[in-house]
Amino acid sequence: MTETTTAIHLPVVRPGVVAWTGDNPFIYLKTDTEGAWSSLSVYFRIAASKYGPGKAAVVVENPYDGAAQGAARLVLTDNVELARFLVRDFVSKFVLFRPSPVMDDLEYVDGATFEQILDGNDWTETATSGGRSVTMTWRKLGEPFAVDVPGPESGTGLHEMFAVFRIAGGGEVSVDGRRLPGATIERDFLNGRGQSAGMAISETWVEDQ
């Protein structure tokens, strides 16, 4: 008789400090498919961080033109210290935001309230505070898939990133009732192609060891 053994796979505990964990959907728009990005927008719903939980809607219109008149460069949040940390240590280091000369000049508005509307595969997040508003909508969200991005390849180059993604078929952003011009475009994303809008769900950034 041959004795068989069953391998036991123990849970893996990742070393390193968790910088934050939560959701981080994005919408990047262009008015000219061959030109620069006309706006870069990200939304955060943070469950845990060293600055506590909180939400933030970040919109950077005309991100590469520091002299653009009337451009929306706005952050609506219910935890301004957390929002500044996310913009300073994460958003401003993401590859599309790095060339922007305006990341230190964003307008932060605290005390925001947030509303989420789910309609089939469409998802809308709205933030309002003091007469200001940001609305982001993701259309035709695709099937979820999981990723583990090593530190050197992550957006900061300093953190391992885990997340579940759902790529959208399109997206739109409005600031104070004005819909931002442009549309999403198809681009390289991770190991495939997808529109420049999507949901990053259960996203966790761990300091690389």
N, C-alpha and C positions, 0 to 999 in steps of 0.2 A: 504494500500500500504506500502510495506517495503522499506525503504530507504537504498540504498547500498552506501558504501564508497570505494574508491580506495586508497590503501596504497601508500604513496609517499616515494620513496627510494632516499634519497639525496646522492650525491657523498661523498665518504670518503677521507679525506685528511690525509695522514699518517704523524704523527709527526716525527721529526728527520731530520738530515742533509743527503742529498744524497751524498755519497762518490764518486760514479761514475755510469754512465749508458752507455751501449753499448753492443757489442757482445764479447763473450768469449768462442770460441770453444776450444776443447782439444783433444789430442791424447796421450794415454798411451800404451806403447808397452812392451811386454815380449818376451825374447828368450826361456824361459822355463816356461810353463804354471803354474808350481808348485813353481817357483822361484820368486826372487824379480823383480820389474819393471826394465827393461833395459833402458828405457828412458821415460821422462815425458815432454810433450810439450803443451804449451798453446799459443793462439793467442788472442790479444786484439784489438778491434776497438772501441775506446772510443769516445762517442759523447759529454760528458760533465763531468768535474771533477774539483776539486779545482786547478788542474794543467793544466787545459784546455783540448782540444781534442787531440787525437793522436792515434798511432798504435804501437804495439810491438809484436814481435815473440820471444817467450821464449822457449829454448830447454835445457833440463838438461839430458845429457846422463850419464849412470852409476851413478844415483843420490845418492846412498848410499855408494859409494866407493870413498872416498876422494883422494885416491892415484892412481886412474885409469889414465893411460897414454893415451894421445890423445883423451880423451873424450870431446865431444862438450858440453860446458856450455856457451851458447851464447844468447845474447839479441840484436836483431836488432830493431831499433826504429826511429821514427821521432820526439820524445819528450822524451829526456833521463830523465828529472826530473819526468815526469809522469811514465815512465817505472820503475824507481827505487822505486817510491811509490807503484806501483802495486805489485812488487816482495816483497818488505819489509812488507807491511801491509796486503797483500792478499795471493799471491801465496805461500809464505813461511809458511803461516798458514794453507793452505789446507792440509787435512789429509795425502795424499800421499807424500807431500813435507816436512812435519814437521821433519821426521827423517833424512833428508839429511844434511850432514855436509858441503855442498858446496854452499849453497844459498847466502852466503856473498861474494863468489868468482867468480860470473858470469862475463863474459866479455860483456860490453855494447858498442855497436857500434851505434852512432847517425847518422842522415842524411839519413836514409833508405828511399827507395821508395817501394811502395807496388802495387801488381797487383792481381786482383781477377778474376778467371775463373769459370763460372757456366756452367755445362754440364749435363742437366737433373737433376738427384739426386746425382751427384758428384759435389764437391765444392773444389777448390784449391785456396790457398792463398800463394803468394810468396813475400818475402822481400829481397831486395838487398841493399848493401852499401859497398863501398870501396873494392870491390872484394869478399866480403862475401855474402852468400845467405842462406836462409832458405825457403824450400817449404813444405807445409803441404797439404795433400789431404784427404778428407773425402769421402768414397764410400757408395753409396746406402743409402742415408739419409732417415729416416723414417718420419712418419707423426708428425707434431708438437703437443706438449701438454704443458700446462701452469702449473707453480708451484709457490707456495708462501712458502718459508722456514723460519720459525721463527728464531730469533737471536740465541738462545741456540743451535739450530741444524744446523746452517749454517757453511760454511767453516771456518769462523773466530771466530764464537761464539759471535760476537759483533755486527753483522749487520743482519737485516732482508733482505732476498734476493728474488727478483721476477725475473722470467725469462720464456722464451719459449724455450723448448728443442726439438731438433731433433736428435735422436740417429742414429749413422751410422752403416752400416754393416761391416765396416772396415776402416782402415786408414793407411797412411804412411807418413814418415817425411824424408826429405833429408837436409843435411847441407853441403854447399860448394860442391854440386854435389854428395856427398856420401849418399846413402840411409842408414838410421839407421837400424840395425838388429832388428828382432822381429816382432810381430804381435799383434793386439788387442786381448783381451780375453773377454769372457762373464763374467759378474760380477753382484752383486747386485747394483742397482742404483735407488735411491729414493724409490718408492713403487713397483718396479718390477725388471726385469733383462734386461741387454743390454750390447752391446759391449763397450769397454773402449775408445770409440771415439764418439764425437758428437758435435753438435752446440748448444751453449747457445746464444740465440738471444734476443735482447732487455733486457739484464740482468741489473738489478738495485740493488745496495747495499745501504741500508739506515741504518744509525746508530741506533742501538736498543735503545729503551727508557725504 
